[in-house]
Amino acid sequence: MRLIGSLLRRLSPLLRSQAFRLQSQMDIHERSLWHNASFARVTGGFLPPGARDAHSIEEAEPWDLVRRDMLLLLMRDIEVRRVYGSLAEVGVYRGDTARLIHHYLPHRPLHLFDTFKGFHKRDTDSEAEVTGNAVASGQFLDTSVALVRDRIDPQNGNVVFHPGVFPESCEASIRRERFAFVHLDADLYRPTLAGLEFFYPLVVPSGYIVVHDYNAWHGARKATDEFLGDKPETAVPMPDKSGSAVIVKSN
Ligand SMILES: C[S@@+](CC[C@H](N)C(=O)[O-])C[C@H]1O[C@@H](n2cnc3c(N)ncnc32)[C@H](O)[C@@H]1O
């Protein structure tokens, strides 16, 4: 007991500091202090309709529970409302979000776009021009299609890789597909704008586009605001760590 007391006393300045905040679980999570099992049972909580086991979901993305829970609830919503269409992510890196998306909705095709070699010089050059921000090179290099496939551990043939620089990496056949959920996580202005231009017409009414880093990266924010300037939708800001924005496609 004495040892634990002394450890807690030593840790307390850190625990009280502004930089260190523990995120708690949402009340629909069974580990929440305020968990209401009957509410979660009636509404379904996080689980996809009809599912019983949340194990693989609970362990996903523990460093940003708000982001994880936002993505789960949006994906749950398209299931509950029967918003039909495929899923896509632009900016996959080592596949953490892609794994979450695929394991939550394994029955929907998931298209994954990344260079798998980090940022393209054309995009970082344009970032400096458009936002005035120099982006450090050498980021997101430690990945590959094989590594991501292994980490996702696909449950079926629904995970489709499109390696290369986006949007040139989009085959013509993808334009014939319709999407219910698109996650844009390429950080920079140019690929974010290209992602919005490419997917917006393909997203079905009341489907979702989530732009990650809307409140963290200048380029992601600027691309989103510019793109939506003449559209009926607005970017709804979310309080996850890097501030995603959610766009609900109107009819
Ligand atoms: C922040 S990481 C993505 C993180 C990922 N969603 C996760 O779950 O960890 C950004 C990724 O965007 C990719 N990217 C940026 N611009 C791109 C482009 N024009 N084409 C393809 N991939 C791009 C980078 O290679 C990098 O892997």
The ligand as a Gaussian input file, in Angstrom:
#p B3LYP/6-31G(d) Opt

LIG

0 1
 C       -2.032000      10.280000     -41.233000
 S       -1.611000       9.026000     -42.339000
 C       -3.061000       8.032000     -42.362000
 C       -3.345000       7.380000     -41.033000
 C       -4.287000       6.202000     -41.107000
 N       -5.638000       6.562000     -41.469000
 C       -4.282000       5.391000     -39.827000
 O       -5.265000       4.787000     -39.487000
 O       -3.256000       5.338000     -39.158000
 C       -1.635000       9.849000     -43.890000
 C       -1.408000       8.938000     -45.082000
 O       -1.839000       9.621000     -46.261000
 C       -1.069000       9.149000     -47.347000
 N       -1.157000      10.101000     -48.470000
 C       -1.003000      11.440000     -48.411000
 N       -1.137000      11.974000     -49.651000
 C       -1.418000      10.948000     -50.484000
 C       -1.696000      10.850000     -51.900000
 N       -1.728000      11.914000     -52.714000
 N       -1.932000       9.625000     -52.421000
 C       -1.938000       8.514000     -51.637000
 N       -1.672000       8.544000     -50.307000
 C       -1.425000       9.744000     -49.732000
 C        0.336000       9.036000     -46.752000
 O        1.121000       8.146000     -47.504000
 C        0.035000       8.530000     -45.325000
 O        0.165000       7.140000     -45.233000

